[in-house]
């Protein structure tokens, strides 16, 4: 117990950020502020600046669960214009 698995791949912040941005735009959120507003409406608090840092791969999520749910959220909240 407590041992780390050295064969486990590292979390790729840049790859995740690029995929998140691509998915956000694909589902109709061309403006990050619309995406952030809809996330906030369903209980996810994140600033536009934080979202941009994540998308650029400069910030890692505080919990992978949040990011896993954010992918689901991009297709479950209403599309922004």
C-alpha atoms as a printed R data frame, in Angstrom:
   type eleno elety resid chain resno       x      y       z
1  ATOM     1    CA   UNK     A     1   0.000  0.000   0.000
2  ATOM     2    CA   UNK     A     2   1.116  3.534  -0.621
3  ATOM     3    CA   UNK     A     3   3.424  2.483  -3.445
4  ATOM     4    CA   UNK     A     4   3.296  4.271  -6.770
5  ATOM     5    CA   UNK     A     5   2.991  2.476 -10.058
6  ATOM     6    CA   UNK     A     6   5.862  3.750 -12.202
7  ATOM     7    CA   UNK     A     7   4.391  2.202 -15.351
8  ATOM     8    CA   UNK     A     8   1.273  4.342 -15.156
9  ATOM     9    CA   UNK     A     9   1.418  7.111 -17.780
10 ATOM    10    CA   UNK     A    10   1.590 10.705 -16.619
11 ATOM    11    CA   UNK     A    11  -1.455 12.911 -16.981
12 ATOM    12    CA   UNK     A    12  -1.052 14.897 -20.208
13 ATOM    13    CA   UNK     A    13  -2.264 18.399 -19.340
14 ATOM    14    CA   UNK     A    14  -1.646 19.797 -22.819
15 ATOM    15    CA   UNK     A    15  -3.452 16.940 -24.559
16 ATOM    16    CA   UNK     A    16  -6.402 17.118 -22.190
17 ATOM    17    CA   UNK     A    17  -6.615 20.893 -22.590
18 ATOM    18    CA   UNK     A    18  -6.593 20.675 -26.380
19 ATOM    19    CA   UNK     A    19  -9.296 17.996 -26.339
20 ATOM    20    CA   UNK     A    20 -11.425 19.969 -23.894
21 ATOM    21    CA   UNK     A    21 -11.222 23.102 -26.060
22 ATOM    22    CA   UNK     A    22 -12.007 21.124 -29.218
23 ATOM    23    CA   UNK     A    23 -15.018 19.469 -27.574
24 ATOM    24    CA   UNK     A    24 -16.243 22.791 -26.140
25 ATOM    25    CA   UNK     A    25 -16.234 24.355 -29.593
26 ATOM    26    CA   UNK     A    26 -17.724 21.269 -31.282
27 ATOM    27    CA   UNK     A    27 -20.801 21.396 -29.069
28 ATOM    28    CA   UNK     A    28 -21.338 25.087 -29.764
29 ATOM    29    CA   UNK     A    29 -19.443 26.978 -27.069
30 ATOM    30    CA   UNK     A    30 -17.273 29.247 -29.196
31 ATOM    31    CA   UNK     A    31 -17.041 31.686 -26.275
32 ATOM    32    CA   UNK     A    32 -15.517 30.315 -23.085
33 ATOM    33    CA   UNK     A    33 -17.643 32.617 -20.943
34 ATOM    34    CA   UNK     A    34 -20.833 30.913 -22.192
35 ATOM    35    CA   UNK     A    35 -19.379 27.505 -21.319
36 ATOM    36    CA   UNK     A    36 -18.288 28.728 -17.876
37 ATOM    37    CA   UNK     A    37 -21.751 30.217 -17.227
38 ATOM    38    CA   UNK     A    38 -23.490 26.952 -18.113
39 ATOM    39    CA   UNK     A    39 -21.065 24.937 -15.979
40 ATOM    40    CA   UNK     A    40 -21.771 27.271 -13.069
41 ATOM    41    CA   UNK     A    41 -25.522 26.837 -13.600
42 ATOM    42    CA   UNK     A    42 -25.160 23.106 -12.939
43 ATOM    43    CA   UNK     A    43 -22.825 23.470  -9.968
44 ATOM    44    CA   UNK     A    44 -19.290 23.529 -11.425
45 ATOM    45    CA   UNK     A    45 -17.392 26.646 -10.384
46 ATOM    46    CA   UNK     A    46 -14.527 27.621 -12.677
47 ATOM    47    CA   UNK     A    47 -13.352 31.001 -13.899
48 ATOM    48    CA   UNK     A    48 -12.826 31.804 -17.552
49 ATOM    49    CA   UNK     A    49  -9.131 32.401 -16.834
50 ATOM    50    CA   UNK     A    50  -8.829 28.985 -15.179
51 ATOM    51    CA   UNK     A    51 -10.564 27.329 -18.129
52 ATOM    52    CA   UNK     A    52  -8.135 29.007 -20.537
53 ATOM    53    CA   UNK     A    53  -5.152 27.847 -18.440
54 ATOM    54    CA   UNK     A    54  -6.498 24.297 -18.544
55 ATOM    55    CA   UNK     A    55  -7.053 24.476 -22.301
56 ATOM    56    CA   UNK     A    56  -3.482 25.697 -22.823
57 ATOM    57    CA   UNK     A    57  -2.144 22.860 -20.676
58 ATOM    58    CA   UNK     A    58  -0.840 25.239 -18.018
59 ATOM    59    CA   UNK     A    59  -3.076 23.962 -15.239
60 ATOM    60    CA   UNK     A    60  -3.857 20.436 -14.128
61 ATOM    61    CA   UNK     A    61  -7.275 19.686 -12.658
62 ATOM    62    CA   UNK     A    62  -7.579 19.466  -8.916
63 ATOM    63    CA   UNK     A    63  -9.606 16.296  -9.375
64 ATOM    64    CA   UNK     A    64  -9.788 14.024 -12.407
65 ATOM    65    CA   UNK     A    65 -13.439 13.440 -11.583
66 ATOM    66    CA   UNK     A    66 -14.178 17.092 -12.326
67 ATOM    67    CA   UNK     A    67 -12.599 16.780 -15.748
68 ATOM    68    CA   UNK     A    68 -14.290 13.488 -16.531
69 ATOM    69    CA   UNK     A    69 -17.601 15.102 -15.721
70 ATOM    70    CA   UNK     A    70 -16.711 18.216 -17.706
71 ATOM    71    CA   UNK     A    71 -16.555 16.137 -20.880
72 ATOM    72    CA   UNK     A    72 -20.008 14.783 -20.103
73 ATOM    73    CA   UNK     A    73 -21.169 18.279 -19.296
74 ATOM    74    CA   UNK     A    74 -20.150 19.631 -22.681
75 ATOM    75    CA   UNK     A    75 -22.780 17.452 -24.296
76 ATOM    76    CA   UNK     A    76 -25.453 17.606 -21.605
77 ATOM    77    CA   UNK     A    77 -25.842 21.344 -21.021
78 ATOM    78    CA   UNK     A    78 -27.670 23.481 -23.558
79 ATOM    79    CA   UNK     A    79 -25.701 24.606 -26.578
80 ATOM    80    CA   UNK     A    80 -24.683 28.241 -26.510
81 ATOM    81    CA   UNK     A    81 -24.838 30.397 -29.575
